[in-house]
Amino acid sequence: MNRTIAVSTSEFLISARNRWVTISIVMMALFALVLSAAGSAPTGDLGADKLSITVASLTSLAVYLVPLVALLMSFDAVAGEIERGTLALALAYPVSRSEILAGKLLAHLGILGLAIFVGYSIAAFAAFALDDEAATGLPALVRLFWTSLLLGAVFLGIGYAVSAITRRPGSAAGVAIALWLVLIVLYDIGLLAAVVADSGGTFTQSVFPWLLVANPADAFRLYNLSASEATAAAGGIAGAANAIPPYLALASLVIWPVAAFTLAAAAFRRVTL
């Protein structure tokens, strides 16, 4: 554990020097401010407090931004060190590959958590300034925070696996962005097209809910919206959030980080220098 902490500390300092800490915090803060300003109007119409409306909007933001930031931080975690020649030096120390990967995960998750905390705190302060009843939405905001960390852990693990498999930063970056596009954007578009073509048939009733839960991004969105006071603010996904049991979405969110890290560790063990 001490070796893992040492790797984590070193990785955090390197990320801070490379401005990843600052970039992540600024991105989350700016988007949170924009959503807080844009989300004030529908509060009265939806019959929910301002913070609940903001949480629904932040859920839609996080499902795109958190995976993207996680992949950008992790795509060169292995490939970059191979290219710079620092991986051989790191492996010369009495530390295992799993400990190196776990240390990187802790550091990157800490950076992501700090950025998410700052962004969500700004949104919460704006909600409290505009609505005296905003405290009602605090449990939803706390739930959004720790599930955002789980979602980030999923894509950090995926980024490490891609980095170890491709072994070149340029290739890893291309594959990481392609995966983000497929899992976050094209996946839902494909499901929507299938539902429209099915017209309420077997696919819509039996297969579609399981495919939603199988995707970590959709599971994240479904779990957070299932207990929200402002599901109407989420658009069409609200119906699915009410139809799928929350524990299924939560189980997917818990299983995915473990599976992603296991895959990354297996790919890292196969890297030869």
Phi, psi and omega in degrees: 000321178298322179293321178297318178296321179297316177297318181298316180298315179298317181294322179296317179295321178296316179296322178294320179294327179274008176072013180293324178299311181296315182299314182297315181295316181297318180300310181295320181296315181296314181294322178297319178296317180297315180294323178297319180289321183280338187266008184280333187294315188281003187305308183295322182295327184270351179067030180233161180286164185298321183291324177296320176297317180296320179297318178299319178291319179296328177298316178294326176291311186297326184293339176262315190280318182299311177299322181295313179297318180299317179292322179294328179282333191253348188295333180250018182300324178254311183299320180296320179289327175296314183294322181278348180082011182273342181293319179299322178294318180296320181286346177286341177279160180284066179221136182280165179294323178297322179291322177297314181293320178295322177296319177297318180298316179297318181294311182293324177292326176295318178296314180297318179297320178296316180295317179296317181299315180296313181298312181291326178295319177299316179297321180294317179299320179295321179294317180294328179290335184258344187214123179289341181265012187296337181300337178300329183271001182300316178302322178294324179291319177297317178298320178297324181296306185286333175286331174296322176296319177298316178298318177297321179297324177302309186280338169295314178299317178297319179297319178297318180298315178299317181298319181287326182284316183282323176068006176228128183303320180297313178295320180298319180297316180296315180294321181297315179294322178297318178296318177300316181296318182289310186286328186263326186250299188291329180302311181291325178296319178296319178296319179298317178298320180294321179295318179297317180291329183283332178056048176079019182274208185297319181300312182296320185280323190247325187263318185305313180300322181289325177292326175296313182294329183291336179271124183299325180293316179291322177298319177300313182293317181296317182295318182288328180277340185296328181251012183279149176276357185227048180296334179298334180286349183268357178078217187295337181291344183298321180297317178294323180297326179279339185268334184261129179302133183301329184293333177292316178295320179295319178300319178298319180294330180279322183287321186300315179299321178296315181295318181294318180292323177298317177298317180296318179296319179295318179293322180293324179294336181273355180287126177248146182253000000 
